[in-house]
Amino acid sequence: MKLSFWNLMMLVAYALVCIIIGLVSTRGNRDDDYLIAGRKIGLFGFVSTVVASYIGGAAIVAYSAYVYKFGISAIAVFVGTAAGFLFFIPYALKLRKFSTKKQFLTLSDWFYFKYDKKTGVASALILFVVYFGMLLNQFIAGSSILSNISGWSYETALMASAAVITIYLFAGGFKSVVKTDVFQYVIMFVLFILLAYVLVKGNHHFSREMTDFSDMSVSMTIVFIFFGILIIFQSAEYWQRVYAAKSNKVVKKGFIASAILVLITGFAITVVGLSAHYQVPGIAPRNAFAEGLKILVPEKFIGAGLVLLFAAIMSSADTIIFVLASSVAKDYIAHFSKKEVTQHNLKMQTKIFIVLFSFLGFFLAFYFRSIINVILFITGVGFTIIPAAIASFHFKISNMAALASFISGVTYVSILLVSGNLMPELSIASILVATLFLIVFQLFTRKKVVAVRDN
């Protein structure tokens, strides 16, 4: 498909708006604004940035790829995620209480606080692998769609995407992340209003199979629901948004509203993915949403729809790059530095790592182009921190038990990867392995403590 002049202008306009947002965000920008938006995000900003970071890349391209590959069962991901947002609320309120006192910036700050330095470092390493994989996913998704709609090569599209993100993120930091997420949220709203209009007008023909749940896999549905619920606890971007919220009221109402919007948007994504699933067999799963839109949407709307889609996807990559950059600056350099690290130091180090990770993501996205395989691996690795994270809110867990749960889960997923058995139901089973080792080592260390006391 050839990108028309007007569609190209829309794409250029989007890029310019994002860059302008980043530059404007630097005005009166204190170090705290750059790092965590001054911890003053209101309700609309909170909902916008939560939904936009979720819907932007993973939910549109990756989950439509899931729908294309696994069928209607994949809609359970959105049901699980909505439930996960609601389930996370009491934990989020506790998090915000501690984060305000301790000035948390990253998810691993919680592990440094609740456990010891070794456990904090281990959690940071795991999250680094997870989020670097997510960055690859975002670049692959956005570049594939831009290549699809423009006729450009994948490499050219990748370079354009990385350049735009790096410029505005380097300039504005977390404050620009929030503001571009609001912009992205508006774009997504326009896109799905357009899609809803087309569906209501009836300019398409659904096959009976698309609404037939008889082939729905029970096991895959359960896997996807648990995936949606548990993914919240290892998603550093949601923890950062809790830290940045200006009140408990914003956190509570924000997650409730986000749950509703995720369900609505998830239904639209599933419809498009199923269209491709049944009517365009044999394509790469990462192209499922683009191909599905071609089936559902009249040709005159295709260019605009895909440009808007690309805009939404690329606006999510900024969140991931910022999570990576701030994590390295805070979780490694700050915790191991012998000198006191000020917020200004953290800001400058974060800027350096923003450029570095943007370049690395661009470079590696040349070689890893399978979205589903990337997601299965990083999901399995990421789920290893969930048992220790949840348990830390309810019990006094030993440092050794938490560290053992991390190591066992990562080892299990690595074995799956090497043996060629990286499947959804086996991948998320890493949480069971990590839970088992957490319990065993917790009991072992408790008995050891009792034995020492008796002696």
N, C-alpha and C positions, 0 to 999 in steps of 0.2 A: 504493500500500500504506500502511495506517495503522499507525503505531508504537504498539504496545500499552503499557500502563502499565509492565509489568515490563521490557520492552525499553528503554523510556525510562529506567527506574531503572538499568539496566545501563550505559547511555550516560553518565548523570550520575555514576555511581560511577567509571567510567573517568576522566572529566574530573577528579573530585575526587582520585583517586589520583595522577594526573599532577601536579596542583598541589601536593599534599602532598609528593611526591617532590622537587619543585623547592624547596619551603620547607625540607625536612629537609636538603637538600644544602647549604644555607647555613651549617649548624652547623660551626664550626671550619674554614670554607672560606677557605683562603689564596688569594691572587691566582693562584698557579700551579694550584690546584685548579679555579678558575673557568675559566681559559684552556685548560688541557690535562690536567685530571684528575690533576695532580701527577706525570704520567708514571709511573703505578703500576698501570695496568690489567692484571689477570690474564687467564688463558686463557679462562675462562668469560665474563668481561665483554668480552674482545676478540672472541670468536666471536659473542656475542649482538649486539654493536653493529655488527659488520660485516654479518652476515646481516640484521639488522633494518633497517638503513639501506638495504640493497639490496632486500629483499623488500617493505618497507613500502609504498611508493607506486608506484615505477616498475615493479617486477616484477608487482605484482598488477593494477593498473588499466591502465597503459600497455602492458605486454606482453600482457595479455589482449586489449587493443584491437588490438595487432599480430596476434595469433592470429586474431581475428575478421576482420580485413581481409585478411591474407595467408595464412591457413590454417596447416597443420601445419609449414610451413617455419620459423615463428617459434620453435619449440622449440629451434632451433639457438642462439638467444641465450643460453640457460642453459648449454648445452654449452660455448659460447665463454667465458662468464663464469667457469665452473668452471676451465677451462684457463687463463684469464687470471689467476686467483688464484694458481695454481701457478707460472705463468711469472713472476709479479711477485715471488715470494719472494726470489730473490737480490738484486734491486734494493731490496726493502724492507729487507733486512739492511744494505745499504750506507747507505741513507737513515737508518736508526736510529742508525748509528755517527756520522754527521755531525750529525744533529739533536740528539743529546745534547750534543755539544761546542758547537754553534752556537746551541742553544736555538731551533730552528725551531718555528714555530706554524702556518704555512700552506704550501701547495704552492709558491706564488710565492717563498717564502724560498729555495727551492732554485735558482730562476732568478737571484735576486739574488746568490746565493753563487757559482754557476757562470759567470754571464755578467756583465752590468753593470746599472746602474740602469734604463736605457731598456728592456732586455729584460725585467727584472723587472716594470716597470710594464705593459708590453705583455701579459705573461702574466696579470697580475692583472686587466687590463681584459677580456681574453678570458674568464677564469674568472668574472668578474662577470656577463657576459652569459649564460654557460652556467648558472650557478647561480640567477640570477634567473628564467630560463626554467624551471628545475627547480622553483623555488618555486611558480610559476604552475601547473605541472603538479600538484604536490601539493595545492594549494588547490582546483583544478578537480576533481581526482579525489575528494578527501574530501568536498567539498561536494555533488558530484553523487550520491554514494552515500548520504550522510545525507539529502538531499532525496528520494531514491528510497525509503528505508525509513521515513521519518517523515511524509511528506506536507507537510513544510515547504517554503517556497520555496527556490530555490538561494541567493538572497541571504542569507536568515536562517541557513541552514546554513553558509554561508561566514563570516558574522560570528561564529557560535558557535565554529567551528574556530579562527579566527585569535585569538580572545580567550583560549581555553584555552592554546594554545601560547605566546603572548606572556607570560602570567603565570608559568608554571613555568620557561620558559627564561630570562626576565629574572632570576628569583630564583636559580637554581642554575647557570647557565652550562653549560660542557662536562660538568661532573660530573653535572648533571641529565640531560644528553643520554644519557650512558652508562647511568645508572640507569633512565631511562624506556625505553631500548632493550632492557634486560634484561626489563623488564615487558612490552614489546611482543613480545619473543621468546617469552615464555611464552604470550601471547595467540595468537600465530601457531601455536604448537605445538598448543594446544587446538583452534583452528579446523581445522587440517589432520587432526588425529586424528578430529574429528567428521566431516569430509568422507570420510576413509578408511573410517570405520565405515559410512557411508551407501553408499559404493561397494561394499563387501564384502557388505552386506546385499542388494544387488541391487534396490534400489527405483527403478531407472531403466532405460531402454532405450537403448543406444547404437545409432546407425545405423551401417551398414557403412562409410559414407564417413569416419567419424571415425577409423577405424584403417586407412584406405586411403592408402598413401603414393605411389600412382601419380601423383597430381596435385602432388606436392611439387616446387616450383620449385628447380632446382639453383642458379641464380644467386642467388635470394633466400636460400637456405640458406647459401651461402658468405658472402654479405653479412652475415647475422646472426651467423655464427660469428666473423668478423673484428671485428664490432661488439662482441661479448661479450668478446673477448680484449683489444682495444685500449682499451676504455672505462675499464679499471682505471687506466691511466697518466694519464688526465686527470681522475680522480675525487679531488678534494681531500679528501673525507671519509676515504678509505682511507689517504692519506698522513698525515692527522692522527692516525688510530688507530695507525699505525706509530710516530709520534712519542710517543704516549701509552703504548705498551706498556712493561711493566717489564723485559722481557728479550728477547733474540733467540729464545729457545725459545718464548715466547708468540707471537711473530710467525710463526714457521715452522709450528708446530702449529696455530695459529689459522687461517691461510689454508687449510691442508689440510682442516681440519674444515669451514670455511666453504664450500669447493668442493663437498664431499659434500652438505651441507644445501641448497645452491642447486640442485643437480640434482634432489633429492627434491622440493623445493617447486615447482620449475619444471615438473615433470611434472604435479603437481596443478593448477597454474594453467592449463596447456595443455589439460588435459581439460575444465575448466570453460569456457574460451574457445572451444574447438571445439564444445561443446554449443550455445552461442549462435550460433556461425558457421553451423551447418547447420540449426538448428531455429528460430531467431528472426531471420530476415533483415530488413534494413531499419532496424535500430535504430542509434543513435549508438554508434560503437565504444567510447567511454568507459564505456558501460553494459553491455559484454559480460560482465564477470565477474558482476555482479549478476544479469543475466538468465540466465546459465549456471547459477548457483546455484539459481535458481528451478526450473530443469528437473531438476537432479540431486538436490536436497535436499527432503525432505518439508516441507510447509508449516509444520508446527509448529517446525521448526528454522530457518526462513528469517530471522526477525527477529533471533534470537541470532547467527546466522552473519554477517549483514550488519553488526550492531553491532560484533562483534569485528573484522570487516574494516575498518570505519571507524576503529576504535581503532588498528589497525596502520598504516593509511595516514597518519593525522594525526601519529603518533609519528615519522614520517620527516621531516616538514617542519621539525621542530626542528633536525635536523642541518644542513639546507640554510641555514636562517636564521643559524645559528651560524657556518657557513663564510663566509657573506657578511659578517656583522658583524665577525668577527675578521680577515677579509681586508682590509676597508677600514681598520680600526684599525691593523693591522700593516703592510700592504703600501703604504699611501698615507701616512697621517698619521705613523706612526713613522719611515718612511724619508725623509720630506721635512721633518720637524720640525727646526728649528735647535737646539732644546733637547733634552736627554736625556729620553727617554720611558721611564718606569718600568713595571713590570708592573701596578702599581695604576692608572696612567694608562690602560694598554691595557684593563684590566678595565672601567673606567668608560666608556671610549669604546665598547667592545663592547656594553655594556648599552644605550647610547643608540641604536646602530645596530640592535640587536635589535628595539626598538620601531619604529624607522623602517621597516625592511624588512618587518616584519609588516604594517604599515599599507599600504605600497606594494603588497605581494603581494595583500592583501585588495582594494585598489582596482582593480588591473589585472585580477584574476581575474574581474571583472564583464564584461570586454570580450573576453578571449581564452579561448575554451572548447573549442578543438580540441586535444586532447592530442597526437595524432600529429604535427600540423604544428609544434607547439612543440618536440617532441622531435627531429624531423628537423633543425630549424634549429639548436638548441643542440648537437646531436651533431656536425653539420658544423663549427660554429665551434670546439667543444671539441677536435676531433680535430686541429686545426691546431697545437696545442702538443706533440703526441705525438712527432713526429720529433726535435725539438730536445731533448725530455726524455730519450728513450732514448739518443740520440747522446751526450748529456752524460756518460753513465756509461762510455762506451767511447772517445771521441775528444775532442780539444781543438777545440771548435767556436768560430769567431769570433762576436763579438757581432753583427756585421752580417748574417751568414748566418742566425743564429737569428731576428733581427728580421724579415728578409726572408721567412722561411718563415711567420711569424705573419701578416704583412700579406697575402701571396699567398693563403693559405688562407681568411682572412676575406673577402677580396675575391671569391674564387670562390664561396663560399656565398651572399654577398650578391647576386651575379649570378643564381644559381639561384632565390633568393627572389623577386627582382624580375621575372624572366622566367617564373615559374610552373612551374619544373621541379624543385621540391624533392621528390625521391624518395629512398628509402633508399639505393639503389646509387649514385646521384649525390652524395648528401649526404656519405657517408663517403669519397668519392673526394677530399675536401679533404685527406686525409692524404697522398695521392699528389702533389697539387699542392704542398703544404708541403714534402714530401721532395725533390721536384725542385728547388725554389728553394733549399732548404738546401744541396743538393749543388753546384748551380751557383754560388751566392754563396760557398760555402766554397772551391771551386776558384779562383774569381776573386780572393778576398782572399789566398789562399795565393800565387798568382802575383804579386800586387801586392807582397806582402812580400818575395818573392824578388827581384823587379825592383829594389826599393828597396835591398836589401842589395848587389846587384851594382853599383849606381851608387855 
